[in-house]
Amino acid sequence: MTSDYLLDIEDKEWENRVEHSNKPVFVMFYSPSCSHCIRIQPHVEELAKDFGTEVDFITLNLVRYQYIGERYGVMATPTFMFFCGGKPVQTRVGAVFPAMLKKMVEEMVTHGKECRLSSSDWKYEITGYG
């Protein structure tokens, strides 16, 4: 799903491109056989073209990198998540209208600075024991 404006990443790129990004990040979790993903992808690409200077647009193949989706509770494709300061702050799931995605991006562009300023750092050491 990589294009000039939309970057399809691998798991090893996730931390730097999403969790440590200085910009808001729009992520589309997809599966290659998902018909809704295929239909919405040109609209996401158009958003990336229009807003790519203010927001990073990323796609991630959920079939190939399931554990990243599991980490964020992604259970269906497409799932659209907005990350700010490395944290998911908005989510939409399924066959979302392109206009809803555009509004989601516009709101993040408008309020992204406040979001980044109010975000706290993640503790990256994750264990099942306190």
C-alpha positions as CSV (number, residue, x, y, z in Angstrom):
1,M,0.0,0.0,0.0
2,T,3.0,2.3,-0.1
3,S,2.6,5.4,-2.4
4,D,4.3,8.7,-2.7
5,Y,2.4,10.0,0.4
6,L,1.4,6.9,2.3
7,L,4.2,4.8,3.9
8,D,3.6,1.1,4.4
9,I,5.9,0.2,7.3
10,E,7.3,-3.0,8.9
11,D,7.3,-3.9,12.6
12,K,10.9,-2.8,13.1
13,E,10.0,0.8,12.0
14,W,6.9,1.1,14.2
15,E,8.6,2.5,17.3
16,N,10.5,5.3,15.4
17,R,7.8,6.2,12.9
18,V,4.8,6.1,15.3
19,E,5.7,6.0,19.0
20,H,8.6,8.5,18.8
21,S,7.3,10.7,16.0
22,N,7.3,14.5,16.6
23,K,4.2,14.8,14.4
24,P,0.7,13.4,14.8
25,V,0.5,10.0,13.0
26,F,-2.4,8.6,11.1
27,V,-2.2,4.8,10.9
28,M,-4.4,2.5,8.8
29,F,-4.2,-1.1,9.9
30,Y,-5.2,-3.2,6.9
31,S,-5.2,-6.7,5.5
32,P,-4.4,-7.4,1.8
33,S,-7.7,-9.3,1.2
34,C,-9.9,-6.7,2.9
35,S,-12.3,-5.2,0.3
36,H,-13.0,-2.1,2.5
37,C,-9.3,-1.5,2.9
38,I,-8.8,-1.6,-0.9
39,R,-11.8,0.7,-1.4
40,I,-10.7,3.3,1.2
41,Q,-7.0,3.3,0.4
42,P,-7.2,5.9,-2.4
43,H,-9.1,8.3,0.0
44,V,-6.4,7.8,2.7
45,E,-3.8,8.5,0.0
46,E,-5.6,11.7,-0.9
47,L,-5.6,12.7,2.8
48,A,-1.9,12.0,3.0
49,K,-1.3,14.1,-0.1
50,D,-3.3,17.0,1.4
51,F,-2.1,16.9,5.0
52,G,1.2,15.1,4.8
53,T,3.2,18.1,5.9
54,E,1.4,18.2,9.3
55,V,0.7,14.5,9.8
56,D,2.6,11.3,9.0
57,F,0.4,8.8,7.2
58,I,1.3,5.1,7.8
59,T,-0.2,1.8,6.8
60,L,0.5,-1.5,8.6
61,N,-0.3,-5.0,7.3
62,L,-2.2,-6.5,10.3
63,V,-1.9,-10.0,8.9
64,R,1.9,-9.8,8.8
65,Y,2.3,-7.9,12.1
66,Q,-0.6,-9.1,14.2
67,Y,1.2,-8.5,17.5
68,I,1.3,-4.7,16.9
69,G,-2.4,-4.7,16.3
70,E,-2.9,-6.8,19.4
71,R,-0.9,-4.3,21.4
72,Y,-3.5,-1.6,20.5
73,G,-6.6,-3.7,20.6
74,V,-7.1,-3.8,16.8
75,M,-9.5,-6.6,16.0
76,A,-10.7,-5.8,12.5
77,T,-9.6,-4.2,9.2
78,P,-9.5,-1.5,8.3
79,T,-8.9,0.2,11.6
80,F,-7.8,3.9,11.6
81,M,-5.9,5.2,14.6
82,F,-4.5,8.6,15.3
83,F,-1.4,8.7,17.4
84,C,-0.2,11.8,19.3
85,G,2.9,11.7,21.4
86,G,3.2,8.0,20.7
87,K,-0.3,7.3,22.1
88,P,-3.5,6.4,20.3
89,V,-6.0,9.2,20.8
90,Q,-8.7,8.5,18.2
91,T,-9.9,5.3,16.5
92,R,-12.4,4.4,13.7
93,V,-13.1,0.9,12.6
94,G,-14.6,-0.6,9.5
95,A,-16.0,0.9,6.4
96,V,-15.8,4.5,7.5
97,F,-16.9,7.3,5.2
98,P,-14.0,9.2,3.7
99,A,-15.6,12.5,5.0
100,M,-15.3,11.1,8.5
101,L,-11.6,10.4,8.1
102,K,-11.1,13.8,6.7
103,K,-12.8,15.4,9.7
104,M,-10.6,13.2,12.0
105,V,-7.5,14.5,10.2
106,E,-8.6,18.1,10.2
107,E,-9.3,18.0,13.9
108,M,-5.9,16.5,14.6
109,V,-4.2,19.2,12.5
110,T,-6.1,21.9,14.3
111,H,-5.6,20.5,17.8
112,G,-2.4,18.5,17.3
113,K,-0.1,21.0,19.1
114,E,-2.3,20.8,22.2
115,C,-2.3,17.1,22.0
116,R,1.4,16.8,21.8
117,L,1.9,19.3,24.7
118,S,-0.5,17.4,26.9
119,S,0.8,13.9,26.1
120,S,3.0,12.2,28.7
121,D,5.8,9.9,28.0
122,W,5.3,6.1,27.6
123,K,7.0,3.7,29.9
124,Y,8.4,1.2,27.4
125,E,9.2,-1.6,29.8
126,I,6.2,-3.8,29.6
127,T,6.0,-6.8,31.9
128,G,3.3,-8.8,33.5
129,Y,4.8,-8.2,36.9
130,G,4.6,-4.9,38.9
